[in-house]
Amino acid sequence: MTRKPQHFRRGRRIVAHVARDYADAEDWDLEFWQKQTPQQRLSALVAIREDVAKVKGRRR
């Protein structure tokens, strides 16, 4: 399996919501993540960890 750069994978899957307040944002976020499969949630977590590692690496 060939891994595509993050920006290509994310660019096709961006989902947005304009929240009225913090409670609305939290409700939407919870609903969004509950709709995702465990594999999708794990993939998102791995992608975030990789991005954080890249940022930390640039600071050194």
C-alpha distance matrix in Angstrom:
0.0 3.8 6.4 9.5 12.9 14.7 17.4 15.4 13.8 17.3 19.3 18.6 19.3 22.4 25.1 28.6 31.9 35.3 37.0 40.7 40.9 39.1 39.6 38.0 35.0 34.6 35.0 32.4 29.9 30.5 30.2 27.0 25.2 26.8 25.3 21.7 19.9 19.6 15.8 16.5 19.2 17.3 14.5 17.5 19.1 16.3 16.1 19.9 20.1 17.9 20.2 23.3 22.3 21.9 25.3 27.0 25.8 27.4 30.6 31.2
3.8 0.0 3.8 6.4 9.7 12.1 14.6 12.6 11.9 15.5 17.2 16.9 18.1 21.0 24.1 27.4 30.9 34.1 36.0 39.8 40.0 38.4 39.1 37.6 34.4 34.3 34.9 32.2 29.7 30.7 30.6 27.1 25.6 27.7 26.1 22.6 21.4 21.2 17.4 17.3 19.9 18.1 14.9 17.2 19.0 16.1 15.1 18.9 19.3 16.5 18.3 21.7 20.7 19.7 23.1 25.0 23.7 24.9 28.3 29.0
6.4 3.8 0.0 3.8 6.6 8.6 11.4 10.1 9.2 12.5 14.5 14.9 15.8 18.3 21.4 24.5 28.0 31.0 32.9 36.7 36.8 35.0 36.0 34.5 31.2 31.1 32.1 29.4 26.7 27.9 28.1 24.5 23.0 25.4 24.2 20.6 19.8 19.5 15.8 15.2 17.4 15.7 12.2 14.1 15.9 13.0 11.6 15.2 15.8 13.0 14.6 18.0 17.3 16.3 19.5 21.6 20.5 21.6 25.0 25.9
9.5 6.4 3.8 0.0 3.8 6.3 8.3 6.6 6.6 10.0 11.4 12.0 13.5 15.8 19.3 22.2 25.9 28.8 30.9 34.7 35.1 33.6 34.8 33.1 29.8 30.1 31.1 28.2 25.7 27.4 27.4 23.7 22.7 25.4 23.9 20.6 20.5 20.7 17.3 15.8 18.0 17.0 13.3 14.2 16.5 14.2 11.8 15.1 16.4 13.5 14.1 17.8 17.7 16.1 18.8 21.5 20.5 21.0 24.4 25.8
12.9 9.7 6.6 3.8 0.0 3.8 5.6 5.6 6.7 8.9 10.2 12.1 13.5 14.9 18.5 21.0 24.6 27.2 29.3 33.0 33.2 31.8 33.3 31.8 28.3 28.8 30.2 27.3 24.8 26.8 27.2 23.5 22.6 25.6 24.5 21.3 21.7 21.7 18.6 16.7 18.3 17.4 13.7 13.8 15.8 13.6 10.6 13.3 14.7 11.6 11.4 15.2 15.2 13.1 15.5 18.5 17.6 17.7 21.0 22.7
14.7 12.1 8.6 6.3 3.8 0.0 3.8 5.5 5.3 6.1 8.3 10.5 11.0 12.0 15.4 17.8 21.2 23.8 25.8 29.5 29.6 28.0 29.5 28.1 24.6 25.1 26.5 23.7 21.1 23.2 23.8 20.1 19.2 22.5 21.6 18.5 19.3 19.4 16.6 14.3 15.4 14.9 11.4 10.7 12.8 11.3 7.8 10.1 12.2 9.7 9.0 12.7 13.6 11.9 13.9 16.9 16.8 17.0 19.9 22.0
17.4 14.6 11.4 8.3 5.6 3.8 0.0 3.8 5.6 5.2 5.7 8.8 10.1 10.4 14.1 16.1 19.7 22.0 24.4 28.1 28.5 27.4 29.2 27.4 24.0 25.0 26.5 23.4 21.2 23.8 24.1 20.4 20.2 23.6 22.4 19.8 21.1 21.7 19.2 16.4 17.6 17.8 14.3 13.0 15.5 14.5 10.8 12.4 15.0 12.8 11.1 14.7 16.0 13.8 15.0 18.5 18.6 18.0 20.8 23.3
15.4 12.6 10.1 6.6 5.6 5.5 3.8 0.0 3.8 5.6 5.2 6.9 9.2 10.7 14.5 17.0 20.8 23.4 26.0 29.7 30.5 29.6 31.0 29.0 25.7 26.8 27.8 24.5 22.6 25.0 24.7 20.9 20.9 23.9 22.2 19.6 20.6 21.6 18.8 16.2 18.1 18.4 14.7 14.2 17.1 16.0 12.7 14.9 17.5 15.2 14.2 17.9 19.0 17.0 18.6 21.9 21.7 21.3 24.3 26.6
13.8 11.9 9.2 6.6 6.7 5.3 5.6 3.8 0.0 3.8 5.6 6.0 7.0 9.3 12.7 15.7 19.4 22.4 24.7 28.4 29.1 27.9 29.0 27.0 23.8 24.5 25.3 22.1 20.0 22.0 21.7 17.9 17.6 20.5 18.8 15.9 16.8 17.8 15.1 12.4 14.5 14.9 11.3 11.0 14.2 13.4 10.4 13.0 15.7 14.0 13.5 17.1 18.4 17.1 18.8 21.9 22.0 22.2 25.0 27.2
17.3 15.5 12.5 10.0 8.9 6.1 5.2 5.6 3.8 0.0 3.8 5.4 5.1 6.1 9.6 12.3 15.9 18.8 21.1 24.8 25.4 24.3 25.6 23.6 20.4 21.3 22.2 19.0 17.0 19.4 19.3 15.5 15.6 18.8 17.4 14.9 16.6 17.7 15.6 12.3 13.7 14.8 11.6 10.0 13.2 13.3 10.0 11.6 14.8 13.8 12.5 15.8 17.8 16.6 17.6 20.8 21.5 21.4 23.9 26.5
19.3 17.2 14.5 11.4 10.2 8.3 5.7 5.2 5.6 3.8 0.0 3.8 5.6 6.0 9.7 12.0 15.8 18.4 21.2 24.8 25.9 25.4 26.8 24.5 21.4 22.9 23.8 20.3 18.8 21.6 21.1 17.4 18.1 21.2 19.5 17.5 19.4 20.9 18.9 15.6 17.1 18.5 15.3 13.7 16.9 17.0 13.6 15.0 18.2 16.9 15.2 18.5 20.5 18.9 19.6 23.1 23.7 23.0 25.5 28.3
18.6 16.9 14.9 12.0 12.1 10.5 8.8 6.9 6.0 5.4 3.8 0.0 3.8 6.1 9.2 12.2 15.9 18.9 21.7 25.3 26.7 26.3 27.2 24.6 21.9 23.3 23.5 19.9 18.8 21.2 20.2 16.4 17.4 20.1 17.7 15.9 17.7 19.8 17.7 14.5 16.7 18.3 15.2 14.2 17.8 18.0 15.1 16.8 20.1 19.0 17.8 21.2 23.1 21.8 22.8 26.1 26.7 26.3 28.9 31.5
19.3 18.1 15.8 13.5 13.5 11.0 10.1 9.2 7.0 5.1 5.6 3.8 0.0 3.8 6.3 9.8 13.3 16.7 19.1 22.8 23.9 23.3 23.9 21.4 18.7 19.8 19.9 16.4 15.2 17.5 16.4 12.7 13.6 16.3 14.1 12.4 14.6 16.7 15.2 11.6 13.5 15.6 13.0 11.6 15.2 16.1 13.5 14.9 18.4 18.0 16.9 19.9 22.2 21.4 22.2 25.3 26.4 26.3 28.5 31.3
22.4 21.0 18.3 15.8 14.9 12.0 10.4 10.7 9.3 6.1 6.0 6.1 3.8 0.0 3.8 6.5 10.2 13.3 15.8 19.5 20.7 20.2 21.3 18.7 15.9 17.5 18.0 14.4 13.3 16.2 15.5 11.9 13.4 16.4 14.8 13.6 16.4 18.3 17.3 13.5 14.5 16.9 14.6 12.2 15.5 16.9 14.1 14.6 18.3 18.2 16.5 19.1 21.8 21.0 21.1 24.3 25.7 25.4 27.3 30.3
25.1 24.1 21.4 19.3 18.5 15.4 14.1 14.5 12.7 9.6 9.7 9.2 6.3 3.8 0.0 3.8 7.1 10.6 12.9 16.5 17.9 17.7 18.3 15.5 13.1 14.8 14.8 11.1 10.7 13.6 12.5 9.2 11.5 14.3 12.7 12.4 15.7 18.0 17.7 14.0 14.5 17.5 16.0 13.4 16.5 18.6 16.2 16.2 20.0 20.6 18.9 21.0 24.0 23.6 23.5 26.5 28.3 28.0 29.5 32.6
28.6 27.4 24.5 22.2 21.0 17.8 16.1 17.0 15.7 12.3 12.0 12.2 9.8 6.5 3.8 0.0 3.8 6.9 9.6 13.1 14.7 14.9 16.0 13.0 10.7 13.2 13.5 9.9 10.2 13.6 12.9 10.3 13.0 15.8 14.7 15.0 18.6 20.7 20.8 17.0 16.9 20.0 18.8 15.8 18.4 20.7 18.4 17.6 21.4 22.2 20.1 21.8 25.1 24.7 23.9 26.9 29.0 28.5 29.6 32.9
31.9 30.9 28.0 25.9 24.6 21.2 19.7 20.8 19.4 15.9 15.8 15.9 13.3 10.2 7.1 3.8 0.0 3.8 6.1 9.6 11.4 12.1 12.9 9.7 8.0 11.0 11.1 7.8 9.1 12.5 11.8 10.3 13.4 15.7 15.1 16.2 20.0 22.0 22.7 19.1 18.6 21.9 21.2 18.1 20.3 23.0 21.0 19.9 23.5 24.8 22.6 23.8 27.3 27.2 26.2 28.9 31.3 30.8 31.6 34.9
35.3 34.1 31.0 28.8 27.2 23.8 22.0 23.4 22.4 18.8 18.4 18.9 16.7 13.3 10.6 6.9 3.8 0.0 3.8 6.7 9.0 10.6 12.0 9.0 7.9 11.6 12.0 9.6 11.3 14.6 14.4 13.5 16.4 18.7 18.5 19.7 23.5 25.3 26.2 22.6 21.8 25.0 24.4 21.0 22.9 25.8 23.6 22.1 25.6 27.0 24.5 25.3 29.0 28.8 27.3 29.9 32.5 31.7 32.1 35.7
37.0 36.0 32.9 30.9 29.3 25.8 24.4 26.0 24.7 21.1 21.2 21.7 19.1 15.8 12.9 9.6 6.1 3.8 0.0 3.8 5.5 7.2 8.4 5.6 5.1 8.9 9.5 8.1 10.1 13.0 13.3 13.3 16.0 17.9 18.4 20.0 23.7 25.2 26.6 23.2 21.8 25.1 25.1 21.6 23.0 26.2 24.5 22.5 25.9 27.7 25.3 25.7 29.5 29.7 28.0 30.3 33.2 32.6 32.7 36.2
40.7 39.8 36.7 34.7 33.0 29.5 28.1 29.7 28.4 24.8 24.8 25.3 22.8 19.5 16.5 13.1 9.6 6.7 3.8 0.0 3.8 7.2 8.1 6.0 7.4 10.6 11.0 10.7 13.0 15.4 15.7 16.3 19.0 20.6 21.3 23.2 26.9 28.4 30.0 26.7 25.2 28.5 28.6 25.2 26.4 29.7 28.1 26.0 29.1 31.1 28.7 28.8 32.6 32.9 31.0 33.1 36.2 35.5 35.3 38.8
40.9 40.0 36.8 35.1 33.2 29.6 28.5 30.5 29.1 25.4 25.9 26.7 23.9 20.7 17.9 14.7 11.4 9.0 5.5 3.8 0.0 3.8 5.5 5.3 6.3 8.8 10.1 10.8 12.4 14.4 15.6 16.5 18.6 20.2 21.5 23.2 26.8 27.8 29.6 26.6 24.5 27.6 28.1 24.6 25.2 28.6 27.3 24.8 27.7 30.0 27.7 27.3 31.1 31.7 29.6 31.4 34.7 34.2 33.7 37.0
39.1 38.4 35.0 33.6 31.8 28.0 27.4 29.6 27.9 24.3 25.4 26.3 23.3 20.2 17.7 14.9 12.1 10.6 7.2 7.2 3.8 0.0 3.8 5.4 5.0 6.1 8.6 9.9 10.4 12.2 14.2 15.2 16.5 18.3 20.1 21.5 24.8 25.4 27.3 24.5 22.1 24.9 25.7 22.2 22.4 25.9 25.0 22.2 24.8 27.4 25.3 24.6 28.4 29.3 27.3 28.8 32.2 32.0 31.3 34.6
39.6 39.1 36.0 34.8 33.3 29.5 29.2 31.0 29.0 25.6 26.8 27.2 23.9 21.3 18.3 16.0 12.9 12.0 8.4 8.1 5.5 3.8 0.0 3.8 5.4 5.1 6.1 8.6 9.8 10.6 12.3 14.1 15.5 16.5 18.5 20.4 23.7 24.4 26.7 24.2 21.7 24.8 26.0 22.7 23.0 26.6 26.1 23.6 26.2 28.9 27.2 26.6 30.3 31.5 29.8 31.2 34.5 34.7 34.1 37.2
38.0 37.6 34.5 33.1 31.8 28.1 27.4 29.0 27.0 23.6 24.5 24.6 21.4 18.7 15.5 13.0 9.7 9.0 5.6 6.0 5.3 5.4 3.8 0.0 3.8 5.5 5.1 6.1 8.5 10.0 10.6 12.1 14.4 15.4 16.7 18.8 22.3 23.6 25.7 22.9 20.9 24.3 25.1 21.9 22.7 26.3 25.4 23.3 26.3 28.7 26.9 26.9 30.5 31.4 29.9 31.7 34.8 34.8 34.6 37.9
35.0 34.4 31.2 29.8 28.3 24.6 24.0 25.7 23.8 20.4 21.4 21.9 18.7 15.9 13.1 10.7 8.0 7.9 5.1 7.4 6.3 5.0 5.4 3.8 0.0 3.8 5.5 5.2 6.0 8.6 9.9 10.4 12.3 14.2 15.5 17.0 20.5 21.5 23.3 20.3 18.3 21.4 22.0 18.6 19.5 22.9 21.9 19.7 22.7 25.0 23.1 23.1 26.8 27.6 26.1 28.0 31.1 31.0 31.0 34.2
34.6 34.3 31.1 30.1 28.8 25.1 25.0 26.8 24.5 21.3 22.9 23.3 19.8 17.5 14.8 13.2 11.0 11.6 8.9 10.6 8.8 6.1 5.1 5.5 3.8 0.0 3.8 5.5 5.0 6.1 8.5 9.8 10.7 12.2 14.3 15.8 18.9 19.5 21.7 19.1 16.6 19.7 20.9 17.7 18.0 21.7 21.2 19.0 21.6 24.3 22.9 22.6 26.1 27.4 26.1 27.5 30.7 31.2 31.0 33.9
35.0 34.9 32.1 31.1 30.2 26.5 26.5 27.8 25.3 22.2 23.8 23.5 19.9 18.0 14.8 13.5 11.1 12.0 9.5 11.0 10.1 8.6 6.1 5.1 5.5 3.8 0.0 3.8 5.5 5.2 6.2 8.6 10.2 10.7 12.5 14.7 18.0 19.1 21.5 19.1 17.0 20.4 21.7 18.8 19.6 23.3 22.9 21.2 23.9 26.6 25.4 25.4 28.8 30.1 29.1 30.7 33.7 34.2 34.3 37.2
32.4 32.2 29.4 28.2 27.3 23.7 23.4 24.5 22.1 19.0 20.3 19.9 16.4 14.4 11.1 9.9 7.8 9.6 8.1 10.7 10.8 9.9 8.6 6.1 5.2 5.5 3.8 0.0 3.8 5.5 5.1 6.0 8.7 9.9 10.8 12.8 16.4 18.0 19.9 17.0 15.5 19.1 19.8 16.9 18.3 21.8 21.0 19.6 22.7 24.9 23.6 24.1 27.6 28.5 27.6 29.6 32.4 32.7 33.1 36.2
29.9 29.7 26.7 25.7 24.8 21.1 21.2 22.6 20.0 17.0 18.8 18.8 15.2 13.3 10.7 10.2 9.1 11.3 10.1 13.0 12.4 10.4 9.8 8.5 6.0 5.0 5.5 3.8 0.0 3.8 5.5 5.1 6.3 8.6 10.1 11.1 14.5 15.5 17.3 14.5 12.5 15.8 16.6 13.6 14.6 18.2 17.6 16.0 19.0 21.4 20.2 20.6 24.0 25.1 24.4 26.2 29.0 29.5 29.9 32.8
30.5 30.7 27.9 27.4 26.8 23.2 23.8 25.0 22.0 19.4 21.6 21.2 17.5 16.2 13.6 13.6 12.5 14.6 13.0 15.4 14.4 12.2 10.6 10.0 8.6 6.1 5.2 5.5 3.8 0.0 3.8 5.5 5.4 6.1 8.7 10.3 13.2 13.9 16.5 14.3 12.0 15.3 16.9 14.4 15.0 18.7 18.9 17.5 20.0 22.7 22.1 22.3 25.4 27.0 26.5 27.9 30.7 31.7 32.0 34.7
30.2 30.6 28.1 27.4 27.2 23.8 24.1 24.7 21.7 19.3 21.1 20.2 16.4 15.5 12.5 12.9 11.8 14.4 13.3 15.7 15.6 14.2 12.3 10.6 9.9 8.5 6.2 5.1 5.5 3.8 0.0 3.8 5.6 5.2 6.4 9.0 12.3 14.0 16.4 14.1 12.7 16.4 17.6 15.5 16.9 20.3 20.3 19.4 22.2 24.6 24.0 24.7 27.8 29.0 28.8 30.5 33.1 34.0 34.6 37.3
27.0 27.1 24.5 23.7 23.5 20.1 20.4 20.9 17.9 15.5 17.4 16.4 12.7 11.9 9.2 10.3 10.3 13.5 13.3 16.3 16.5 15.2 14.1 12.1 10.4 9.8 8.6 6.0 5.1 5.5 3.8 0.0 3.8 5.5 5.4 6.8 10.5 12.5 14.2 11.3 10.4 14.2 14.7 12.5 14.5 17.7 17.2 16.7 19.7 21.7 21.1 22.2 25.2 26.2 26.1 28.1 30.5 31.2 32.2 34.9
25.2 25.6 23.0 22.7 22.6 19.2 20.2 20.9 17.6 15.6 18.1 17.4 13.6 13.4 11.5 13.0 13.4 16.4 16.0 19.0 18.6 16.5 15.5 14.4 12.3 10.7 10.2 8.7 6.3 5.4 5.6 3.8 0.0 3.8 5.3 5.2 8.3 9.4 11.4 9.0 7.2 10.8 12.1 10.1 11.5 14.8 15.0 14.5 17.2 19.4 19.3 20.2 22.9 24.3 24.6 26.2 28.5 29.7 30.6 33.0
26.8 27.7 25.4 25.4 25.6 22.5 23.6 23.9 20.5 18.8 21.2 20.1 16.3 16.4 14.3 15.8 15.7 18.7 17.9 20.6 20.2 18.3 16.5 15.4 14.2 12.2 10.7 9.9 8.6 6.1 5.2 5.5 3.8 0.0 3.8 5.4 7.7 9.1 11.9 10.4 9.0 12.5 14.3 13.1 14.2 17.4 18.1 17.9 20.1 22.5 22.7 23.5 26.1 27.7 28.1 29.5 31.8 33.2 34.1 36.4
25.3 26.1 24.2 23.9 24.5 21.6 22.4 22.2 18.8 17.4 19.5 17.7 14.1 14.8 12.7 14.7 15.1 18.5 18.4 21.3 21.5 20.1 18.5 16.7 15.5 14.3 12.5 10.8 10.1 8.7 6.4 5.4 5.3 3.8 0.0 3.8 6.6 9.4 11.5 9.6 9.6 13.2 14.2 13.3 15.4 18.1 18.4 18.8 21.3 23.2 23.4 24.7 27.2 28.4 29.0 30.8 32.9 34.0 35.2 37.6
21.7 22.6 20.6 20.6 21.3 18.5 19.8 19.6 15.9 14.9 17.5 15.9 12.4 13.6 12.4 15.0 16.2 19.7 20.0 23.2 23.2 21.5 20.4 18.8 17.0 15.8 14.7 12.8 11.1 10.3 9.0 6.8 5.2 5.4 3.8 0.0 3.8 6.5 7.9 5.8 6.3 9.7 10.5 10.1 12.3 14.7 15.0 15.9 18.3 19.9 20.4 22.0 24.2 25.4 26.3 28.1 29.9 31.2 32.6 34.8
19.9 21.4 19.8 20.5 21.7 19.3 21.1 20.6 16.8 16.6 19.4 17.7 14.6 16.4 15.7 18.6 20.0 23.5 23.7 26.9 26.8 24.8 23.7 22.3 20.5 18.9 18.0 16.4 14.5 13.2 12.3 10.5 8.3 7.7 6.6 3.8 0.0 3.8 5.3 5.1 6.3 8.6 9.8 10.7 12.5 14.3 15.4 16.8 18.6 20.1 21.2 22.8 24.5 25.9 27.3 28.8 30.3 32.0 33.6 35.5
19.6 21.2 19.5 20.7 21.7 19.4 21.7 21.6 17.8 17.7 20.9 19.8 16.7 18.3 18.0 20.7 22.0 25.3 25.2 28.4 27.8 25.4 24.4 23.6 21.5 19.5 19.1 18.0 15.5 13.9 14.0 12.5 9.4 9.1 9.4 6.5 3.8 0.0 3.8 5.5 5.1 6.1 8.5 9.9 10.6 12.3 14.2 15.4 16.5 18.3 20.0 21.2 22.6 24.4 25.9 27.0 28.5 30.5 32.0 33.5
15.8 17.4 15.8 17.3 18.6 16.6 19.2 18.8 15.1 15.6 18.9 17.7 15.2 17.3 17.7 20.8 22.7 26.2 26.6 30.0 29.6 27.3 26.7 25.7 23.3 21.7 21.5 19.9 17.3 16.5 16.4 14.2 11.4 11.9 11.5 7.9 5.3 3.8 0.0 3.8 5.5 5.1 6.0 8.6 9.9 10.5 12.2 14.2 15.3 16.4 18.3 20.0 21.0 22.5 24.4 25.7 26.8 28.8 30.6 32.0
16.5 17.3 15.2 15.8 16.7 14.3 16.4 16.2 12.4 12.3 15.6 14.5 11.6 13.5 14.0 17.0 19.1 22.6 23.2 26.7 26.6 24.5 24.2 22.9 20.3 19.1 19.1 17.0 14.5 14.3 14.1 11.3 9.0 10.4 9.6 5.8 5.1 5.5 3.8 0.0 3.8 5.5 5.0 6.2 8.6 9.9 10.5 12.3 14.3 15.3 16.4 18.4 20.0 21.1 22.7 24.4 25.6 27.2 29.0 30.9
19.2 19.9 17.4 18.0 18.3 15.4 17.6 18.1 14.5 13.7 17.1 16.7 13.5 14.5 14.5 16.9 18.6 21.8 21.8 25.2 24.5 22.1 21.7 20.9 18.3 16.6 17.0 15.5 12.5 12.0 12.7 10.4 7.2 9.0 9.6 6.3 6.3 5.1 5.5 3.8 0.0 3.8 5.4 5.1 6.3 8.7 9.9 10.7 12.4 14.3 15.4 16.6 18.5 20.1 21.3 22.6 24.4 26.1 27.5 29.3
17.3 18.1 15.7 17.0 17.4 14.9 17.8 18.4 14.9 14.8 18.5 18.3 15.6 16.9 17.5 20.0 21.9 25.0 25.1 28.5 27.6 24.9 24.8 24.3 21.4 19.7 20.4 19.1 15.8 15.3 16.4 14.2 10.8 12.5 13.2 9.7 8.6 6.1 5.1 5.5 3.8 0.0 3.8 5.4 5.0 6.2 8.6 9.9 10.6 12.3 14.2 15.4 16.5 18.4 20.1 21.1 22.4 24.6 26.1 27.5
14.5 14.9 12.2 13.3 13.7 11.4 14.3 14.7 11.3 11.6 15.3 15.2 13.0 14.6 16.0 18.8 21.2 24.4 25.1 28.6 28.1 25.7 26.0 25.1 22.0 20.9 21.7 19.8 16.6 16.9 17.6 14.7 12.1 14.3 14.2 10.5 9.8 8.5 6.0 5.0 5.4 3.8 0.0 3.8 5.4 5.1 6.2 8.6 9.9 10.6 12.3 14.3 15.3 16.6 18.5 20.0 21.0 22.8 24.8 26.3
17.5 17.2 14.1 14.2 13.8 10.7 13.0 14.2 11.0 10.0 13.7 14.2 11.6 12.2 13.4 15.8 18.1 21.0 21.6 25.2 24.6 22.2 22.7 21.9 18.6 17.7 18.8 16.9 13.6 14.4 15.5 12.5 10.1 13.1 13.3 10.1 10.7 9.9 8.6 6.2 5.1 5.4 3.8 0.0 3.8 5.5 5.1 6.2 8.6 9.9 10.5 12.3 14.2 15.4 16.6 18.4 19.9 21.3 23.0 25.0
19.1 19.0 15.9 16.5 15.8 12.8 15.5 17.1 14.2 13.2 16.9 17.8 15.2 15.5 16.5 18.4 20.3 22.9 23.0 26.4 25.2 22.4 23.0 22.7 19.5 18.0 19.6 18.3 14.6 15.0 16.9 14.5 11.5 14.2 15.4 12.3 12.5 10.6 9.9 8.6 6.3 5.0 5.4 3.8 0.0 3.8 5.4 5.1 6.2 8.6 9.9 10.6 12.3 14.3 15.5 16.5 18.3 20.2 21.4 23.1
16.3 16.1 13.0 14.2 13.6 11.3 14.5 16.0 13.4 13.3 17.0 18.0 16.1 16.9 18.6 20.7 23.0 25.8 26.2 29.7 28.6 25.9 26.6 26.3 22.9 21.7 23.3 21.8 18.2 18.7 20.3 17.7 14.8 17.4 18.1 14.7 14.3 12.3 10.5 9.9 8.7 6.2 5.1 5.5 3.8 0.0 3.8 5.4 5.1 6.2 8.6 9.9 10.5 12.4 14.3 15.3 16.3 18.6 20.3 21.6
16.1 15.1 11.6 11.8 10.6 7.8 10.8 12.7 10.4 10.0 13.6 15.1 13.5 14.1 16.2 18.4 21.0 23.6 24.5 28.1 27.3 25.0 26.1 25.4 21.9 21.2 22.9 21.0 17.6 18.9 20.3 17.2 15.0 18.1 18.4 15.0 15.4 14.2 12.2 10.5 9.9 8.6 6.2 5.1 5.4 3.8 0.0 3.8 5.5 5.1 6.2 8.7 9.9 10.6 12.5 14.3 15.2 16.8 18.8 20.6
19.9 18.9 15.2 15.1 13.3 10.1 12.4 14.9 13.0 11.6 15.0 16.8 14.9 14.6 16.2 17.6 19.9 22.1 22.5 26.0 24.8 22.2 23.6 23.3 19.7 19.0 21.2 19.6 16.0 17.5 19.4 16.7 14.5 17.9 18.8 15.9 16.8 15.4 14.2 12.3 10.7 9.9 8.6 6.2 5.1 5.4 3.8 0.0 3.8 5.4 5.1 6.2 8.6 9.9 10.6 12.3 14.1 15.5 16.9 19.0
20.1 19.3 15.8 16.4 14.7 12.2 15.0 17.5 15.7 14.8 18.2 20.1 18.4 18.3 20.0 21.4 23.5 25.6 25.9 29.1 27.7 24.8 26.2 26.3 22.7 21.6 23.9 22.7 19.0 20.0 22.2 19.7 17.2 20.1 21.3 18.3 18.6 16.5 15.3 14.3 12.4 10.6 9.9 8.6 6.2 5.1 5.5 3.8 0.0 3.8 5.4 5.1 6.1 8.6 9.9 10.5 12.1 14.4 15.6 17.0
17.9 16.5 13.0 13.5 11.6 9.7 12.8 15.2 14.0 13.8 16.9 19.0 18.0 18.2 20.6 22.2 24.8 27.0 27.7 31.1 30.0 27.4 28.9 28.7 25.0 24.3 26.6 24.9 21.4 22.7 24.6 21.7 19.4 22.5 23.2 19.9 20.1 18.3 16.4 15.3 14.3 12.3 10.6 9.9 8.6 6.2 5.1 5.4 3.8 0.0 3.8 5.5 5.1 6.2 8.7 9.9 10.4 12.5 14.6 15.9
20.2 18.3 14.6 14.1 11.4 9.0 11.1 14.2 13.5 12.5 15.2 17.8 16.9 16.5 18.9 20.1 22.6 24.5 25.3 28.7 27.7 25.3 27.2 26.9 23.1 22.9 25.4 23.6 20.2 22.1 24.0 21.1 19.3 22.7 23.4 20.4 21.2 20.0 18.3 16.4 15.4 14.2 12.3 10.5 9.9 8.6 6.2 5.1 5.4 3.8 0.0 3.8 5.4 5.1 6.3 8.7 9.8 10.8 12.8 14.9
23.3 21.7 18.0 17.8 15.2 12.7 14.7 17.9 17.1 15.8 18.5 21.2 19.9 19.1 21.0 21.8 23.8 25.3 25.7 28.8 27.3 24.6 26.6 26.9 23.1 22.6 25.4 24.1 20.6 22.3 24.7 22.2 20.2 23.5 24.7 22.0 22.8 21.2 20.0 18.4 16.6 15.4 14.3 12.3 10.6 9.9 8.7 6.2 5.1 5.5 3.8 0.0 3.8 5.4 5.1 6.1 8.5 10.0 10.9 12.9
22.3 20.7 17.3 17.7 15.2 13.6 16.0 19.0 18.4 17.8 20.5 23.1 22.2 21.8 24.0 25.1 27.3 29.0 29.5 32.6 31.1 28.4 30.3 30.5 26.8 26.1 28.8 27.6 24.0 25.4 27.8 25.2 22.9 26.1 27.2 24.2 24.5 22.6 21.0 20.0 18.5 16.5 15.3 14.2 12.3 10.5 9.9 8.6 6.1 5.1 5.4 3.8 0.0 3.8 5.5 5.1 6.0 8.7 10.1 11.1
21.9 19.7 16.3 16.1 13.1 11.9 13.8 17.0 17.1 16.6 18.9 21.8 21.4 21.0 23.6 24.7 27.2 28.8 29.7 32.9 31.7 29.3 31.5 31.4 27.6 27.4 30.1 28.5 25.1 27.0 29.0 26.2 24.3 27.7 28.4 25.4 25.9 24.4 22.5 21.1 20.1 18.4 16.6 15.4 14.3 12.4 10.6 9.9 8.6 6.2 5.1 5.4 3.8 0.0 3.8 5.5 5.0 6.3 8.9 10.4
25.3 23.1 19.5 18.8 15.5 13.9 15.0 18.6 18.8 17.6 19.6 22.8 22.2 21.1 23.5 23.9 26.2 27.3 28.0 31.0 29.6 27.3 29.8 29.9 26.1 26.1 29.1 27.6 24.4 26.5 28.8 26.1 24.6 28.1 29.0 26.3 27.3 25.9 24.4 22.7 21.3 20.1 18.5 16.6 15.5 14.3 12.5 10.6 9.9 8.7 6.3 5.1 5.5 3.8 0.0 3.8 5.3 5.2 6.5 9.2
27.0 25.0 21.6 21.5 18.5 16.9 18.5 21.9 21.9 20.8 23.1 26.1 25.3 24.3 26.5 26.9 28.9 29.9 30.3 33.1 31.4 28.8 31.2 31.7 28.0 27.5 30.7 29.6 26.2 27.9 30.5 28.1 26.2 29.5 30.8 28.1 28.8 27.0 25.7 24.4 22.6 21.1 20.0 18.4 16.5 15.3 14.3 12.3 10.5 9.9 8.7 6.1 5.1 5.5 3.8 0.0 3.8 5.5 5.3 6.8
25.8 23.7 20.5 20.5 17.6 16.8 18.6 21.7 22.0 21.5 23.7 26.7 26.4 25.7 28.3 29.0 31.3 32.5 33.2 36.2 34.7 32.2 34.5 34.8 31.1 30.7 33.7 32.4 29.0 30.7 33.1 30.5 28.5 31.8 32.9 29.9 30.3 28.5 26.8 25.6 24.4 22.4 21.0 19.9 18.3 16.3 15.2 14.1 12.1 10.4 9.8 8.5 6.0 5.0 5.3 3.8 0.0 3.8 5.5 5.6
27.4 24.9 21.6 21.0 17.7 17.0 18.0 21.3 22.2 21.4 23.0 26.3 26.3 25.4 28.0 28.5 30.8 31.7 32.6 35.5 34.2 32.0 34.7 34.8 31.0 31.2 34.2 32.7 29.5 31.7 34.0 31.2 29.7 33.2 34.0 31.2 32.0 30.5 28.8 27.2 26.1 24.6 22.8 21.3 20.2 18.6 16.8 15.5 14.4 12.5 10.8 10.0 8.7 6.3 5.2 5.5 3.8 0.0 3.8 5.5
30.6 28.3 25.0 24.4 21.0 19.9 20.8 24.3 25.0 23.9 25.5 28.9 28.5 27.3 29.5 29.6 31.6 32.1 32.7 35.3 33.7 31.3 34.1 34.6 31.0 31.0 34.3 33.1 29.9 32.0 34.6 32.2 30.6 34.1 35.2 32.6 33.6 32.0 30.6 29.0 27.5 26.1 24.8 23.0 21.4 20.3 18.8 16.9 15.6 14.6 12.8 10.9 10.1 8.9 6.5 5.3 5.5 3.8 0.0 3.8
31.2 29.0 25.9 25.8 22.7 22.0 23.3 26.6 27.2 26.5 28.3 31.5 31.3 30.3 32.6 32.9 34.9 35.7 36.2 38.8 37.0 34.6 37.2 37.9 34.2 33.9 37.2 36.2 32.8 34.7 37.3 34.9 33.0 36.4 37.6 34.8 35.5 33.5 32.0 30.9 29.3 27.5 26.3 25.0 23.1 21.6 20.6 19.0 17.0 15.9 14.9 12.9 11.1 10.4 9.2 6.8 5.6 5.5 3.8 0.0
